């Protein structure tokens, strides 16, 4: 209980411990960040050769994306039927190697008839705009919930996309500033090394791999199914795992020069 102060201040009460305890100010950045409500899963296929590095960079030859949502009527998780997919015509190494054709099942005729990389990227951003995920300038729109790109390893965005944009003299769209490495989170959640490739991880979850392995769209859709299953098994996607360093334009932790070429997907 409060007690009066002595002397001339007797009309006032002495402060209690609660009065003098430090107050913690609530700042805007103290507010909890909403969980990620959707993932746009990307799995590029790119030019490659067995035992030979592609110079000046690997180039994307298939640009696919699938969507998985975790909120609203899609809860706890749903892989949506909407998807994006286009082949891409490479500039620096326009003739596909036998290794690329056999690995990915992509023909020379398919890439010869495809849009170039700049056109394919513009098509992809237009698709994202059509489903309300980015603005005209390529910034994220998150009024309907937080979303993030997701890949199976950092090589797709942090390696191949970054290198090709730099080689082509194109800017990185703002929506690609960060992403989720699902392979890393798969290992954390299931306490199991994701060895044996994407197909083996799908089968580990008791699912059947749908489509042809190393077809970009099939890989993206199966990766989205892994994300959906992780949520059903109790995982919560809260934040990206990697991003682009605005000072260098490279993935955080990447070396500006002498980077090893990303492995074929």
Secondary structure, 3 states (H helix, E strand, C coil): CCCECCHHHCCCECCCHHHHCCCCCCCHHHCCCCCCCEEEEECCEECCECCECCCCCCCEEEEEEEEEECCHHHCCCEEEEEEEEEEEECCCCCCCCHHHHHHHCCCHHHHHCCEEHHHHHHHHHHHHHHCCCECCCCCECCCCCCEEEEECCCHHHHHHHHHHHHHHCCCCCHHHCEEEEHHHHHHHHHCCCCCCHHHHHHHHCCCCCCCCCCCHHHHHHHHHHHHHHHHHCCCCCCCCCEEECCCCCCECCCCCCCCCCCCCC
